[in-house]
Amino acid sequence: MKTTLEIPRGLLDEAMSVGKFSTRTATIVGALEQLVRSIRLAELRNMRGALPKFDLNLDVLRSR
């Protein structure tokens, strides 16, 4: 999808450099993927302790 954006040149150049991206498009796509991944991981971290603990005996499970 083509979109026109106003992105600070210095920020885009820095992102291309540190991310080792060869194109502006790859830089923006990579940044968006990283943003989504970061938010999803934060959501998972916030769920810590939300599920009940399971009392599993691995020896019993393995002997099936």
DATA-V952343 format. One record per helix or strand of 3 or more residues. SS is the DSSP state (H for helix, E for strand). FROM is the first residue (numbers start at 0). TO is the last residue. If there is no record, write none. Layout:
# DATA-V952343
ss->SS from->FROM to->TO
ss->SS from->FROM to->TO
This chain:
# DATA-V952343
ss->H from->8 to->18
ss->H from->23 to->45
ss->H from->57 to->61
